[in-house]
Amino acid sequence: MDDKHVYDENKRLKKRVDALEERVNQLEINLGIGSIDVQRSPEEELAEQLQEIKQKVHLESQVGESGLAWLGNLVLFFGIAFLIQYFQKLGFDIFSIVFGYLSAAAVYTLTVFMRKAYPKMASIFMINTFLLLFFTSVKLHFFSENPLMGGKSIVIGLAFMVIILEAVFSIRQKSKIHSSIAILLTVSLGAISNIPYLLMISTVFAAAYSVFLLFKFNWVKILWLGVFAAYFGSFLFVFNNPFMGNQFHIVENHNFGYYFVLLTAALFSLVAMVKKSDDISNGSIIVSVILNGLGFSLLLLLYVLGFFKHDYVLLVGSVSVFCILYSILLKEKSDWKISASLFALYGYVTLSIAMYGYYDFPKVYFLLSLQSLLVVSMAIWFRSKFIVVMNTLLYLSLLIFYVSTSDMLNGVNVSFTLVAIFTARILNWKKDMLTIKTEFLRNIYLVVAFVMVMLSLYNMLPSQFISISWAIAAVAYFVISLLLKNVKYRYMALGTLITAIGYLFLIDLARIELVFRILALMLVAAVSIGVSIFYSKRKKSGLDRE
């Protein structure tokens, strides 16, 4: 056999093997156990390589155009600022200020010439223009050993005019960067002035401006910056503005600064009234409300501890009234229903604090437990499962704190018990309105009621009546289960009866008088036999279902 014949035979075999592999591969794909081996053409591989090169070039272009432009303008700003400082040290005070304003004018001129050819560079130069104007105006009085102007008023007025121009420019150009700078410069001017009232006014202005931008352009992140800047300015006020060389401590006189904090928080609360749009998500609204609540809560705590330690009921109570009333308004008018729940919960939390300030522990537990029932009723009105869940957590925390730290008071015990029972009934009655698909929350309140009934009777009655009272409570549970046709109350009855029997034999028989022993034994026996007969009849009639 010659070589040519061998070569042709091998080639034929290879084709058959390739065809067989292709058929097996197709069969595996049809059975869902194989994969397609897609071989890219040279043209596709070249296109992918070109795409990677374009991405690298784009990144390089971004760094080269925007990154270096920002860096260059930052260096330019500090260079001019240090030159102004240098001229002042040499004694050329007037020249240094003139140089600052001329530098701002020169940078602005560059902006005008570069606007068409290099728009990004021109935008960054415009930022530098406003910063130079602000810095130069501030240097007329502040941060100078020999101020050119002795009075603050004109200097503050000039700097504020620069901020107004920056704010107007940001609105006309729809520029988030310029808006951010306007907010930061506003609070900075308040801090630089070292005038308490001006500092607080600047926080209100920053809050109002950022809320306005939210309603006009849906700029949520600018609002977040406004929240941070405004509350940071308020903290500077409370801590004596240490950035201007003052001693770091809580100021001795509040100077009615809490009015500005209340106004700031009220302005930021308007975020819940903004209309829904594709630019605003539900999560961003929740974050905005929570950020406002956190900042305001910390400041409110500082004011209470620093100035109203023994007289904060009116202040905290007014916050509570505002939040509850505002939550009702949000329920009817807001597109973000979760915000109504958040404000309602905050209102009730602050109401709890106000109650504590008026009554103190442990008497306040009575009102706090009843408040829990009020919150559940409001949750049903709002159709808010979120409020129900949070109220349950607060109710349990309150109960645990009461039981572990305070003496047992009959009125408080009864209030916790009744609230648990009524809340369980309300949740069962209106579960469709709350879209509660599980019984978990209701079971929690029933367990609390089960425990609190026995605890209340234990603390309320003389020792010889404890077993008897528990047996009567078991009977009451059975009656309720028959009236409501609800098996859970029978579970509570069985649990209470078993507990009563155990308590009777382990404790009562060893300590109570003979007459009460007989009475307790007969009553518990009668109840036990009656319950047994009840279950026997149910079994015979085939009613073991609910």
Wavefront OBJ file of the C-alpha trace (Angstrom):
o trace
v 0.000 0.000 0.000
v 1.559 3.248 -1.102
v 1.784 6.422 0.986
v -0.849 8.267 -1.032
v -3.408 5.577 -0.360
v -2.672 5.654 3.401
v -3.031 9.441 3.449
v -6.412 9.317 1.687
v -7.667 6.623 4.065
v -6.660 8.649 7.165
v -8.339 11.728 5.768
v -11.552 9.795 5.155
v -11.498 8.350 8.691
v -10.940 11.803 10.183
v -13.970 13.183 8.345
v -16.125 10.343 9.636
v -14.907 10.884 13.218
v -15.604 14.635 12.983
v -19.085 13.959 11.633
v -19.712 11.450 14.417
v -18.582 13.934 17.084
v -20.846 16.602 15.603
v -23.836 14.246 15.717
v -23.095 13.230 19.333
v -22.694 16.869 20.348
v -26.019 17.791 18.725
v -27.687 14.838 20.458
v -26.337 15.972 23.848
v -27.632 19.493 23.226
v -31.093 18.156 22.375
v -31.085 16.095 25.592
v -29.947 19.091 27.635
v -26.661 17.535 28.726
v -24.311 19.126 26.288
v -23.042 22.548 25.414
v -22.490 24.430 22.225
v -18.880 24.948 21.373
v -19.021 28.174 19.492
v -15.842 28.996 17.678
v -15.465 32.691 17.004
v -14.328 33.868 13.662
v -11.162 35.996 13.309
v -13.368 38.987 12.573
v -15.245 38.565 15.895
v -12.010 38.207 17.868
v -10.669 41.351 16.205
v -13.880 43.266 17.066
v -13.564 42.228 20.717
v -9.947 43.347 20.845
v -10.898 46.689 19.317
v -13.636 47.117 21.936
v -11.148 46.511 24.758
v -8.781 49.044 23.236
v -11.613 51.602 22.978
v -12.468 51.113 26.649
v -8.866 51.668 27.681
v -8.624 54.728 25.471
v -11.890 56.072 26.929
v -10.615 55.599 30.480
v -7.356 57.299 29.581
v -9.289 60.124 27.946
v -11.474 60.587 31.017
v -8.476 60.727 33.325
v -6.601 63.002 30.964
v -9.485 65.381 30.257
v -11.566 65.524 33.435
v -9.152 64.242 36.073
v -6.272 66.499 35.184
v -8.635 69.426 34.639
v -9.954 69.057 38.194
v -6.461 68.583 39.580
v -5.117 71.558 37.648
v -7.924 73.856 38.800
v -7.483 72.707 42.385
v -3.780 73.504 42.217
v -4.589 76.838 40.560
v -7.061 77.774 43.304
v -4.617 77.018 46.103
v -1.816 78.761 44.239
v -3.864 81.975 43.950
v -5.061 81.640 47.550
v -1.491 81.363 48.837
v -0.462 84.318 46.691
v -3.223 86.411 48.274
v -1.993 85.314 51.697
v 1.597 86.095 50.744
v 0.753 89.610 49.560
v -1.089 90.271 52.808
v 1.917 89.203 54.845
v 4.056 91.613 52.864
v 1.656 94.398 53.876
v -0.042 94.794 50.478
v -3.525 94.242 51.862
v -5.441 96.192 49.232
v -3.380 94.738 46.410
v -3.942 91.191 47.661
v -7.722 91.664 47.531
v -7.574 93.326 44.119
v -5.348 90.480 42.930
v -7.916 87.954 44.181
v -10.820 89.580 42.354
v -8.732 90.060 39.188
v -7.753 86.380 39.332
v -11.403 85.423 39.541
v -12.156 87.665 36.573
v -9.293 86.122 34.598
v -10.483 82.589 35.310
v -13.999 83.584 34.284
v -12.646 85.028 31.043
v -10.982 81.714 30.318
v -14.337 80.073 30.943
v -16.001 82.254 28.318
v -13.345 81.533 25.670
v -13.247 77.790 26.356
v -17.005 77.252 26.609
v -17.522 76.010 23.056
v -14.284 74.193 22.377
v -13.722 72.659 25.833
v -17.059 72.606 27.726
v -15.877 70.336 30.568
v -12.813 72.465 31.203
v -14.934 75.620 31.094
v -17.368 74.173 33.660
v -14.528 73.396 36.059
v -13.051 76.875 35.571
v -16.463 78.315 36.475
v -16.321 76.483 39.795
v -12.914 77.970 40.404
v -14.327 81.427 39.663
v -16.942 81.213 42.409
v -14.500 79.728 44.892
v -12.022 82.558 44.277
v -14.747 85.192 44.638
v -15.887 83.646 47.909
v -12.388 83.243 49.311
v -11.333 86.769 48.359
v -14.483 88.266 49.874
v -13.989 86.353 53.112
v -10.337 87.497 53.288
v -11.523 91.114 53.573
v -12.051 90.447 57.275
v -11.492 86.818 58.258
v -8.248 84.860 58.459
v -6.202 88.066 58.380
v -3.956 89.553 61.032
v -4.829 93.093 59.913
v -8.288 92.904 58.302
v -8.910 95.345 55.500
v -12.484 95.755 56.788
v -13.062 95.886 60.520
v -16.777 95.111 60.396
v -18.156 91.707 59.521
v -21.468 92.781 58.036
v -20.289 94.012 54.636
v -17.891 91.089 54.223
v -20.592 88.568 55.093
v -22.950 90.356 52.696
v -20.435 90.135 49.838
v -19.735 86.456 50.480
v -23.452 85.726 50.665
v -23.989 87.485 47.321
v -21.406 85.113 45.807
v -23.386 82.167 47.214
v -26.618 83.559 45.764
v -24.955 83.910 42.347
v -23.659 80.351 42.625
v -27.121 79.056 43.560
v -28.817 80.900 40.692
v -26.142 79.699 38.265
v -26.589 76.089 39.399
v -30.348 76.286 38.808
v -30.014 77.866 35.369
v -27.336 75.384 34.286
v -28.969 72.450 36.123
v -25.588 71.726 37.659
v -25.383 69.348 40.602
v -21.763 70.303 41.267
v -22.494 74.002 41.566
v -25.534 73.252 43.730
v -23.374 71.169 46.062
v -20.815 73.968 46.308
v -23.555 76.514 47.063
v -24.794 74.359 49.951
v -21.322 73.809 51.373
v -20.365 77.478 51.045
v -23.558 78.523 52.813
v -22.825 76.481 55.927
v -19.136 77.404 55.708
v -20.000 81.114 55.735
v -22.139 80.605 58.825
v -19.280 78.853 60.579
v -16.659 81.402 59.433
v -18.781 84.311 60.659
v -18.636 82.873 64.208
v -22.066 84.438 64.803
v -24.396 81.835 66.380
v -27.609 83.101 64.796
v -26.016 83.420 61.364
v -24.688 79.872 61.623
v -28.179 78.539 62.368
v -29.736 80.680 59.614
v -27.214 79.218 57.176
v -28.344 75.688 58.088
v -31.964 76.621 57.392
v -30.964 78.168 54.055
v -29.019 75.027 53.094
v -32.010 72.871 54.013
v -34.493 75.011 52.076
v -32.250 75.166 49.004
v -31.619 71.395 48.886
v -35.341 70.660 49.324
v -36.133 73.141 46.530
v -33.702 71.332 44.221
v -35.353 68.018 45.071
v -38.777 69.291 44.057
v -37.468 71.032 40.932
v -34.970 68.488 39.586
v -35.514 65.314 41.686
v -31.931 65.531 42.984
v -32.059 63.146 45.943
v -28.304 62.951 46.487
v -28.083 66.734 46.680
v -30.743 66.554 49.384
v -28.595 64.060 51.287
v -25.693 66.496 51.066
v -27.999 69.231 52.358
v -29.025 67.040 55.307
v -25.394 66.404 56.192
v -24.340 70.039 55.793
v -27.303 71.511 57.687
v -27.050 69.193 60.672
v -23.274 69.501 60.726
v -23.717 73.255 61.026
v -26.201 72.720 63.856
v -23.698 70.518 65.667
v -21.073 73.241 65.277
v -23.485 75.665 66.931
v -24.134 73.345 69.877
v -20.415 72.633 70.391
v -19.380 76.300 70.297
v -18.033 76.274 66.711
v -14.560 74.842 67.493
v -13.441 75.297 63.860
v -13.006 79.004 64.561
v -10.694 78.426 67.499
v -13.388 78.358 70.198
v -13.168 75.891 73.062
v -14.911 72.599 72.293
v -17.869 72.246 74.662
v -21.641 72.531 74.678
v -22.584 76.196 74.672
v -23.875 77.616 77.942
v -26.868 79.355 76.335
v -28.928 77.672 73.647
v -29.968 81.057 72.180
v -33.173 79.401 70.943
v -31.123 77.362 68.503
v -33.590 74.490 68.820
v -36.145 76.576 66.889
v -33.808 76.515 63.896
v -33.273 72.772 64.324
v -37.039 72.203 64.404
v -37.434 74.332 61.266
v -34.613 72.485 59.517
v -36.151 69.108 60.325
v -39.568 70.319 59.155
v -38.085 71.450 55.838
v -36.397 68.114 55.268
v -39.667 66.376 56.155
v -41.135 67.828 52.964
v -39.227 65.141 51.059
v -42.192 62.847 51.706
v -44.414 65.157 49.633
v -42.359 64.984 46.440
v -44.150 63.327 43.534
v -43.172 59.917 42.221
v -40.937 59.820 39.186
v -38.465 57.531 37.455
v -35.588 59.506 39.011
v -36.676 58.852 42.591
v -36.931 55.381 44.091
v -38.849 54.310 47.157
v -35.571 53.405 48.846
v -34.107 56.872 48.324
v -37.131 58.457 50.028
v -36.801 56.069 52.969
v -33.087 56.878 53.262
v -33.866 60.610 53.170
v -36.468 60.329 55.940
v -34.168 58.178 58.071
v -31.175 60.508 57.608
v -33.328 63.453 58.654
v -34.593 61.505 61.654
v -31.120 60.474 62.771
v -29.661 63.968 62.511
v -32.613 65.563 64.248
v -32.706 62.910 66.999
v -29.040 63.401 67.875
v -29.477 67.170 68.067
v -32.680 66.843 70.074
v -30.838 64.587 72.515
v -28.052 67.162 72.869
v -30.529 69.962 73.548
v -32.412 67.875 76.102
v -29.246 66.819 77.950
v -27.647 70.239 77.701
v -30.536 72.635 78.321
v -33.831 70.837 79.067
v -32.798 67.944 81.245
v -35.682 68.501 83.669
v -38.103 70.321 81.408
v -38.279 68.654 78.029
v -41.894 67.488 77.948
v -43.146 70.472 75.946
v -40.276 70.325 73.437
v -40.476 66.574 72.795
v -44.264 66.596 72.983
v -44.479 69.246 70.263
v -42.271 67.073 68.029
v -44.618 64.156 68.676
v -47.739 66.136 67.791
v -46.136 67.420 64.580
v -45.038 63.955 63.452
v -48.398 62.300 64.147
v -50.385 65.051 62.432
v -47.950 65.122 59.521
v -48.214 61.338 59.142
v -51.992 61.724 58.766
v -51.408 64.330 56.053
v -48.919 62.034 54.303
v -51.406 59.177 54.374
v -53.799 61.254 52.299
v -51.411 63.279 50.121
v -48.062 61.499 49.797
v -47.148 59.120 46.994
v -44.783 57.337 49.390
v -47.008 55.567 51.925
v -44.085 54.158 53.908
v -43.139 57.715 54.861
v -46.456 58.127 56.709
v -45.643 55.018 58.746
v -42.147 56.269 59.562
v -43.403 59.637 60.794
v -46.197 57.998 62.787
v -43.747 55.678 64.540
v -41.367 58.530 65.292
v -44.277 60.533 66.672
v -45.258 57.760 69.052
v -41.671 57.170 70.162
v -41.284 60.840 71.065
v -44.708 60.727 72.726
v -43.412 57.894 74.910
v -40.437 60.045 75.914
v -42.749 62.941 76.736
v -44.923 60.620 78.868
v -41.860 59.450 80.741
v -40.849 63.042 81.433
v -44.294 63.741 82.881
v -44.969 60.577 84.914
v -41.608 58.787 85.262
v -41.223 55.054 85.901
v -42.991 52.831 86.832
v -46.315 54.714 86.551
v -45.649 55.657 82.940
v -45.815 51.979 81.933
v -49.583 52.145 82.257
v -49.859 54.864 79.599
v -47.161 53.352 77.415
v -48.956 50.022 77.262
v -52.224 51.718 76.317
v -50.374 53.711 73.688
v -49.412 50.433 72.040
v -53.091 49.729 71.434
v -53.487 53.196 69.922
v -50.582 52.563 67.577
v -52.127 49.317 66.356
v -55.398 51.120 65.691
v -53.534 53.723 63.655
v -51.697 50.969 61.779
v -55.030 49.517 60.700
v -56.175 52.917 59.528
v -52.916 53.332 57.597
v -53.065 49.691 56.416
v -49.438 49.445 57.522
v -47.969 46.084 58.477
v -44.680 47.891 59.085
v -46.176 49.863 61.995
v -47.637 46.683 63.484
v -44.272 44.900 63.383
v -42.370 47.824 64.884
v -45.044 48.357 67.534
v -44.806 44.684 68.496
v -41.049 44.991 68.975
v -41.485 48.152 71.067
v -44.259 46.560 73.124
v -42.144 43.473 73.889
v -39.100 45.599 74.736
v -41.203 47.739 77.052
v -42.715 44.695 78.757
v -39.351 42.999 79.259
v -37.868 46.205 80.656
v -40.829 46.618 83.016
v -40.743 43.054 84.331
v -36.958 43.026 84.775
v -36.453 46.473 86.348
v -39.607 47.627 88.142
v -41.839 46.580 90.985
v -45.070 44.928 89.889
v -48.017 47.325 89.862
v -51.495 45.867 89.514
v -52.742 48.586 87.209
v -49.733 48.234 84.923
v -50.024 44.435 84.884
v -53.691 44.636 83.942
v -53.005 47.225 81.237
v -50.313 45.077 79.606
v -52.642 42.075 79.775
v -55.655 43.820 78.280
v -53.578 45.446 75.560
v -52.183 42.045 74.538
v -55.667 40.482 74.408
v -57.307 43.351 72.530
v -54.368 43.673 70.106
v -54.583 39.982 69.273
v -58.306 40.346 68.595
v -57.800 43.456 66.453
v -55.083 41.773 64.388
v -57.355 38.793 63.800
v -60.317 41.030 63.001
v -58.493 43.263 60.517
v -55.814 40.922 59.178
v -57.065 41.331 55.614
v -56.624 45.108 55.791
v -53.056 44.649 56.981
v -52.325 41.859 54.460
v -50.896 39.784 57.314
v -50.605 36.239 55.952
v -49.202 34.564 59.066
v -50.381 34.245 62.657
v -46.947 34.948 64.111
v -47.607 38.470 65.394
v -51.000 37.543 66.812
v -49.514 34.491 68.531
v -46.937 36.721 70.213
v -49.666 38.829 71.798
v -51.605 35.715 72.856
v -48.505 34.269 74.536
v -47.967 37.600 76.323
v -51.620 37.615 77.420
v -51.315 34.011 78.647
v -48.293 34.858 80.808
v -49.523 38.273 81.987
v -52.941 36.972 83.108
v -51.305 34.505 85.491
v -48.686 37.056 86.574
v -51.338 39.717 87.216
v -53.490 37.344 89.280
v -50.421 36.142 91.153
v -49.493 39.678 92.225
v -53.038 40.942 92.709
v -54.633 38.229 94.887
v -53.736 36.670 98.255
v -51.687 33.485 98.006
v -54.589 31.178 98.897
v -56.554 32.289 95.839
v -53.858 31.904 93.171
v -54.683 28.363 92.054
v -58.393 29.109 92.215
v -58.042 32.282 90.137
v -55.997 30.488 87.506
v -58.613 27.758 87.254
v -61.307 30.406 86.785
v -59.154 32.048 84.107
v -58.979 28.690 82.328
v -62.764 28.479 82.352
v -62.951 32.016 80.964
v -60.613 31.037 78.107
v -62.832 28.081 77.263
v -65.906 30.274 77.196
v -64.134 32.776 74.913
v -63.032 29.958 72.598
v -66.640 28.782 72.270
v -67.956 32.282 71.639
v -65.287 33.163 69.083
v -64.906 29.617 67.741
v -61.147 29.963 68.048
v -58.953 27.047 69.071
v -56.099 29.239 70.337
v -58.035 30.279 73.417
v -58.546 26.593 74.251
v -54.786 26.143 74.060
v -54.450 29.009 76.514
v -57.108 27.403 78.736
v -55.300 24.067 78.765
v -51.987 25.729 79.530
v -53.475 27.800 82.349
v -55.258 24.770 83.828
v -52.141 22.591 83.739
v -50.154 25.398 85.380
v -52.839 25.780 88.057
v -52.753 22.051 88.837
v -48.962 22.031 89.054
v -48.940 25.113 91.309
v -51.644 23.606 93.502
v -49.758 20.376 94.201
v -46.256 21.782 94.352
v -46.885 24.943 96.406
v -50.456 25.541 97.619
v -51.015 22.210 99.382
v -47.975 22.855 101.557
v -48.814 26.387 102.699
v -52.468 27.428 102.439
v -55.147 26.692 105.037
v -57.215 23.478 104.898
v -60.403 25.256 103.814
v -58.699 26.847 100.809
v -56.949 23.561 99.956
v -60.307 21.818 99.743
v -61.854 24.671 97.766
v -58.925 24.772 95.331
v -58.857 20.992 94.895
v -62.597 20.775 94.260
v -62.613 23.674 91.819
v -59.601 22.443 89.871
v -61.043 18.925 89.807
v -64.409 20.196 88.550
v -62.785 22.255 85.819
v -60.511 19.405 84.763
v -63.372 16.894 84.581
v -65.565 19.397 82.747
v -62.854 20.046 80.193
v -62.320 16.312 79.755
v -66.053 15.793 79.120
v -65.981 18.645 76.611
v -63.194 17.022 74.603
v -64.864 13.599 74.795
v -68.053 15.013 73.284
v -66.085 16.778 70.575
v -64.322 13.549 69.679
v -67.569 11.602 69.458
v -69.242 14.265 67.342
v -66.266 14.537 65.012
v -65.702 18.261 65.674
v -61.942 18.067 66.225
v -61.251 20.634 63.556
v -61.027 24.453 63.300
l 1 2 3 4 5 6 7 8 9 10 11 12 13 14 15 16 17 18 19 20 21 22 23 24 25 26 27 28 29 30 31 32 33 34 35 36 37 38 39 40 41 42 43 44 45 46 47 48 49 50 51 52 53 54 55 56 57 58 59 60 61 62 63 64 65 66 67 68 69 70 71 72 73 74 75 76 77 78 79 80 81 82 83 84 85 86 87 88 89 90 91 92 93 94 95 96 97 98 99 100 101 102 103 104 105 106 107 108 109 110 111 112 113 114 115 116 117 118 119 120 121 122 123 124 125 126 127 128 129 130 131 132 133 134 135 136 137 138 139 140 141 142 143 144 145 146 147 148 149 150 151 152 153 154 155 156 157 158 159 160 161 162 163 164 165 166 167 168 169 170 171 172 173 174 175 176 177 178 179 180 181 182 183 184 185 186 187 188 189 190 191 192 193 194 195 196 197 198 199 200 201 202 203 204 205 206 207 208 209 210 211 212 213 214 215 216 217 218 219 220 221 222 223 224 225 226 227 228 229 230 231 232 233 234 235 236 237 238 239 240 241 242 243 244 245 246 247 248 249 250 251 252 253 254 255 256 257 258 259 260 261 262 263 264 265 266 267 268 269 270 271 272 273 274 275 276 277 278 279 280 281 282 283 284 285 286 287 288 289 290 291 292 293 294 295 296 297 298 299 300 301 302 303 304 305 306 307 308 309 310 311 312 313 314 315 316 317 318 319 320 321 322 323 324 325 326 327 328 329 330 331 332 333 334 335 336 337 338 339 340 341 342 343 344 345 346 347 348 349 350 351 352 353 354 355 356 357 358 359 360 361 362 363 364 365 366 367 368 369 370 371 372 373 374 375 376 377 378 379 380 381 382 383 384 385 386 387 388 389 390 391 392 393 394 395 396 397 398 399 400 401 402 403 404 405 406 407 408 409 410 411 412 413 414 415 416 417 418 419 420 421 422 423 424 425 426 427 428 429 430 431 432 433 434 435 436 437 438 439 440 441 442 443 444 445 446 447 448 449 450 451 452 453 454 455 456 457 458 459 460 461 462 463 464 465 466 467 468 469 470 471 472 473 474 475 476 477 478 479 480 481 482 483 484 485 486 487 488 489 490 491 492 493 494 495 496 497 498 499 500 501 502 503 504 505 506 507 508 509 510 511 512 513 514 515 516 517 518 519 520 521 522 523 524 525 526 527 528 529 530 531 532 533 534 535 536 537 538 539 540 541 542 543 544 545 546
